[in-house]
Amino acid sequence: MIRSASSKSSRSIHRTLRPRAAKALAMLAKYRRLQAQLKQASHTMSQPGVATQYLSEASGTLSEADSKKILASAGIPVTQDRIVNAVSDKVFNELKAPFVVKIVSPDIPHKTEIGGVKVGMQTRTELEAAVNDVMRNARTRCPNARIEGVLISEMVQGGFELIVGVVNDPVFGPVVVAGAGGIYAELMKDSACRIAPFDQQTALDMLDELRCRPILNGARGKTPLDVEAAAKALAALSRFAWENRDRVRELDVNPLFVLPDGVVAADALIIMQDKAGAPAQKQLLAH
């Protein structure tokens, strides 16, 4: 009787341990694959890229214009922009309406709160008025801020907004987070994350975890969006974050528009860190 009970107990323990052992082995194999990916990424990224060269001159909280310039050099599409102090024929003819106007200052990272953003201008008269408005609002509400000009951008229409960010964790290193943006950001609280760097397939897996994924596929008869381009941008961002993990503290792309053909970053913010890992003093990159 005792032997029978002992045998049953042993079989029960084995049934419990087998799945756990299999899961542990699977996790170990995954860990080894990730280690190999990191090693390969370190090897392929040993030569500093154009983005890294820009960052060697940067410190503090970068302006949107500088942040997007760096992201573009890292292979992430950004909006067509021009920095001006006044509207000229050249700028008006080079860009396509409707326009977005934003104040450019390393001291004003949150532009909307001070009236530093205007959207939807169609005519030159509307554009000139918007430029004057955001300049006046910035000087009135942030009198000590360094004003570098006004950013005029082509307004992105259609598609779906994602919020993408990087946080440089002291333990794991750079972690890339992506989630639903726009009106869905608060409604869905939808996000997925991966430790950088990762490839395009990993980025696709990351997007597949989002609850907003059916929208990207073209829900309710809408045009399917370019998920491959979104994954490519996420992978490029992860490589950039890994390559510059000793320089970049935080990075936000909000929004990253996923369009039927491609993606485009409409706004971005990069926060640098000093040699000790703390935020550095603000300094605008030279254009």
LINRAHU-V362795 format. One record per pair of residues at least 12 apart in sequence whose ideal C-beta (glycine too) atoms are under 8 Angstrom apart, sorted by sequence separation. I is the first residue (numbers start at 1). GAP is how many residues later the second one is. D is the distance in whole Angstrom. If there is no record, write none. Layout:
<<I;GAP;D> <I;GAP;D>>
This chain:
<<54;12;8> <58;12;8> <82;12;7> <118;12;4> <135;12;7> <164;12;7> <165;12;5> <179;12;3> <194;12;5> <253;12;5> <255;12;7> <68;13;7> <82;13;6> <103;13;4> <164;13;7> <165;13;8> <178;13;7> <179;13;7> <193;13;8> <254;13;6> <80;14;8> <102;14;6> <103;14;8> <164;14;5> <177;14;6> <178;14;6> <192;14;5> <216;14;7> <237;14;8> <253;14;7> <254;14;8> <54;15;7> <55;15;6> <80;15;6> <102;15;5> <118;15;6> <135;15;6> <163;15;7> <177;15;7> <178;15;8> <192;15;7> <253;15;5> <254;15;8> <54;16;5> <65;16;7> <80;16;8> <101;16;7> <102;16;8> <118;16;6> <134;16;6> <162;16;6> <163;16;5> <177;16;4> <237;16;7> <252;16;7> <100;17;7> <101;17;4> <117;17;7> <162;17;7> <163;17;7> <176;17;6> <192;17;4> <251;17;7> <252;17;5> <65;18;6> <100;18;7> <101;18;8> <115;18;7> <116;18;5> <162;18;7> <163;18;4> <175;18;6> <176;18;6> <192;18;6> <251;18;7> <51;19;5> <54;19;6> <100;19;5> <115;19;7> <131;19;5> <161;19;8> <162;19;5> <175;19;7> <176;19;8> <191;19;7> <250;19;8> <251;19;5> <51;20;8> <99;20;8> <100;20;8> <101;20;7> <160;20;8> <161;20;4> <175;20;6> <176;20;5> <190;20;5> <207;20;6> <250;20;8> <251;20;7> <79;21;8> <83;21;6> <98;21;7> <99;21;8> <116;21;6> <131;21;7> <161;21;4> <174;21;7> <175;21;7> <190;21;5> <250;21;4> <51;22;4> <98;22;5> <99;22;5> <115;22;4> <116;22;5> <160;22;8> <163;22;6> <173;22;7> <174;22;4> <176;22;8> <190;22;5> <248;22;6> <249;22;5> <50;23;4> <51;23;4> <98;23;6> <99;23;8> <111;23;8> <114;23;6> <115;23;8> <161;23;8> <172;23;5> <173;23;7> <188;23;6> <204;23;7> <207;23;6> <233;23;7> <248;23;7> <249;23;6> <49;24;7> <50;24;8> <97;24;7> <98;24;5> <114;24;6> <188;24;6> <204;24;8> <207;24;6> <248;24;6> <249;24;4> <49;25;7> <97;25;5> <127;25;7> <206;25;8> <247;25;6> <248;25;7> <97;26;8> <101;26;7> <115;26;7> <230;26;7> <247;26;7> <114;27;4> <203;27;8> <204;27;5> <207;27;8> <99;28;6> <114;28;6> <163;28;8> <178;28;6> <184;28;6> <200;28;8> <203;28;4> <206;28;7> <230;28;5> <249;28;8> <101;29;4> <178;29;7> <203;29;7> <229;29;7> <101;30;6> <108;30;6> <166;30;7> <176;30;8> <180;30;7> <201;30;8> <229;30;8> <233;30;5> <249;30;6> <99;31;8> <103;31;5> <179;31;7> <180;31;7> <200;31;5> <203;31;4> <227;31;7> <92;32;5> <102;32;7> <103;32;7> <178;32;7> <180;32;4> <200;32;6> <203;32;5> <226;32;6> <229;32;8> <233;32;8> <101;33;6> <105;33;7> <179;33;8> <202;33;7> <225;33;5> <226;33;6> <229;33;5> <230;33;5> <103;34;8> <108;34;6> <225;34;6> <226;34;6> <229;34;5> <92;35;7> <103;35;4> <107;35;7> <120;35;7> <200;35;5> <203;35;7> <225;35;6> <226;35;6> <119;36;6> <198;36;8> <199;36;6> <224;36;7> <226;36;6> <87;37;6> <105;37;7> <107;37;7> <108;37;5> <198;37;6> <223;37;5> <226;37;7> <64;38;6> <107;38;4> <197;38;8> <65;39;5> <107;39;6> <64;40;7> <66;40;8> <87;40;5> <105;40;5> <106;40;6> <198;40;5> <63;41;5> <87;41;5> <105;41;6> <196;41;8> <197;41;5> <63;42;7> <86;42;8> <105;42;5> <106;42;8> <196;42;4> <197;42;5> <216;42;6> <63;43;5> <104;43;7> <105;43;6> <196;43;7> <62;44;7> <87;44;6> <103;44;7> <104;44;4> <194;44;7> <197;44;7> <61;45;6> <86;45;7> <104;45;5> <196;45;4> <197;45;4> <60;46;6> <104;46;6> <196;46;5> <197;46;8> <64;47;8> <84;47;7> <103;47;6> <104;47;5> <61;48;5> <102;48;7> <103;48;8> <101;49;6> <102;49;5> <196;49;8> <101;50;7> <101;51;6> <102;51;7> <100;52;7> <101;52;8> <160;52;7> <99;53;6> <100;53;5> <99;54;7> <100;54;8> <99;55;7> <100;55;5> <160;55;6> <98;56;8> <99;56;6> <160;56;6> <178;56;6> <95;57;6> <98;57;4> <95;58;8> <96;58;5> <97;58;8> <176;58;6> <95;59;5> <98;59;8> <91;61;6> <176;61;6> <176;62;5> <85;64;5> <174;64;7> <83;65;7> <84;65;6> <85;65;7> <87;65;8> <160;65;6> <176;65;6> <83;66;5> <84;66;6> <159;66;6> <83;67;7> <174;67;4> <83;68;6> <84;68;6> <162;68;7> <174;68;6> <82;69;7> <83;69;8> <164;69;8> <173;69;7> <81;70;5> <82;70;5> <164;70;7> <81;71;7> <166;71;7> <174;71;5> <81;72;5> <173;72;6> <80;73;7> <81;73;8> <164;73;7> <168;73;8> <181;73;6> <182;73;6> <79;74;5> <80;74;5> <174;74;7> <181;74;5> <79;75;6> <166;75;5> <181;75;7> <79;77;6> <168;77;6> <168;80;6> <168;81;5> <166;82;7> <168;82;7> <65;83;8> <167;83;6> <166;84;7> <63;85;7> <165;85;7> <166;85;4> <65;86;6> <165;86;6> <64;87;6> <165;87;5> <164;88;8> <165;88;7> <163;89;8> <164;89;4> <165;89;8> <163;90;7> <164;90;7> <163;91;5> <163;92;6> <164;92;5> <162;93;6> <163;93;7> <161;94;4> <162;94;5> <161;95;7> <162;95;8> <161;96;6> <162;96;6> <160;97;7> <161;97;8> <159;98;4> <160;98;5> <159;99;5> <159;100;4> <156;101;5> <158;101;6> <159;101;7> <158;102;8> <156;103;8> <168;105;7> <170;107;8> <156;108;6> <156;110;5> <153;113;7> <148;136;6> <146;138;7> <45;152;7> <41;156;4> <77;156;7> <76;157;5> <75;158;8> <38;159;7> <37;160;7> <76;160;5> <109;160;6> <34;161;8> <37;161;7> <75;161;4> <76;161;6> <37;162;7> <74;162;6> <74;163;7> <76;164;8> <74;165;8> <75;165;8> <102;165;8> <71;166;8> <74;166;4> <100;166;8> <71;169;8> <107;175;7> <106;176;5> <76;177;8> <106;177;7> <106;178;5> <71;182;7> <67;184;8> <77;185;6> <79;185;6> <77;186;6> <78;186;6> <79;186;7> <76;187;8> <77;187;5> <78;187;5> <79;187;5> <77;188;7> <78;188;8> <51;189;6> <55;189;6> <58;189;8> <76;189;6> <78;190;7> <49;191;8> <52;191;6> <56;191;8> <51;192;8> <52;192;6> <55;192;5> <51;193;7> <55;193;7> <45;194;6> <49;194;7> <71;194;6> <48;195;7> <52;195;8> <45;197;7> <68;197;6> <71;197;6> <41;198;7> <45;198;5> <68;199;8> <42;200;8> <68;200;5> <70;200;6> <41;201;6> <67;201;4> <67;202;5> <64;203;6> <67;203;4> <64;204;6> <66;204;7> <83;204;7> <64;205;7> <62;207;7> <61;208;7> <62;208;5> <61;209;8> <62;209;7> <61;210;5> <62;210;7> <60;211;8> <61;211;8> <58;212;8> <60;212;6> <59;213;5> <58;214;6> <59;215;7> <69;216;7> <55;217;7> <61;218;7> <66;218;7> <60;219;7> <66;219;4> <60;220;5> <59;221;4> <60;221;5> <61;221;6> <63;221;6> <66;221;8> <59;222;6> <60;222;3> <62;222;7> <63;222;8> <65;222;7> <59;223;7> <60;223;5> <62;223;7> <59;224;5> <58;225;7> <58;227;5> <57;228;6> <57;229;7> <54;231;7>>
